[in-house]
C-alpha cells in the first residue's frame, strides 16, 4: 500500500544516529493541542524541547519530523519493562487531537487509515513485536492520558497492528463492577508489572495506583475508565499476560 510522507524537520533530536536493531518500540501520542498549526509549531520549535518522528494531521497527511535513526524527544520520563527512557529505543507518532484538557474528539478516519499504513511500514521495517506498540499513557501513567480511550486499539489489533486480549467482550463484561479481594488486587498489579507497566508497591500511594489502573483501562477497557480494579480488570490482566 502506497505511503506518502512529507518532511518538516524538527531540530529536537539527539546525535549520533542509533542502530536500526535498537528500534524496538512504537509509541503513539496525541498532541493535546487545540489545532495542528500550534502542534506543529511546538514540535519544530527548539525552545519546546519536544518532537516526534511522525505527525499525522486531521486530513491524514503524514509529516516526518525526525528521521527514524535519530532519537526524537517524545516519551519524556518513561518506563516499560526494564527500560527507563523509551526515547532511545522507540519511534514516536503524534496524532493531532486536542486531548483531554481541551475537547477530546474522536480521531478522524483519515488519520487512522494513514496510521495503519505507517504502522505496517514501520512494523515490517524494524520487525516490531506487536506487544511493543504502546500508548504514551502506558509508559508514563502518572503524567499522560494519550492517546486515550477513543483511540482504536482493538481495530488495529484485528489487523495485526497492535496487541489486544483474546476474551469474549460480552462474557467479560459480566465481571464488571464485581469487587475483588486485596490479595487479588496485588495480583493485578503484579500482572501489570509483568506485562511491562511500572511497578507499584502494594502499600504505595493510592493516586499512583489509580493512575496505573486508568492507563490500563484506557488501553484495554475503553468503555469504562474509572480507576477501580474489579474482576473484569483482573481477568483482562491475566489474559494479556498469557497471550
RAJO-V899852 format. One line per field, one symbol per residue. ss: DSSP state (a for helix, b for strand, c for the rest). phi: phi as a letter, one per 40 degrees, with the letter a starting at -180 (. if undefined). Layout:
ss: ???
phi: ???
//
This chain:
ss: ccccbbbcccccbbcccccaaaccbbbbbbcccccaaaaaaaaccaaacccccbbbcccccbbbccccccbbcccccccbccbccaaaabbbbbbcccccccccccccaaaaaaaaaaaaaaaaaacccaaabbbaaaacccccccccccccaaaaaaccccccccccaaaaaaaccccccaaaaaaaaaaaaaaccccccccccaaaaaaaaaaaaaaaccccccccccaaaaaaaaaaaac
phi: .cbbbbbaccccacbccccdcccbbbbbbbcgbcaccccccccbcdccfbaacbbbcdcgcbbccbddcbccbbcgcaaafbbcbcdcbbbbbcbcacgccbbcccccdccccccdcccdcccccbfccdcccbcdcccaccbbbccgccccdccccccfbabacbbcccccccccgccbcccccccdccdccccicdcbcdbcdcccccdccccccccbbccabbgbcbcccccdccccccc
//
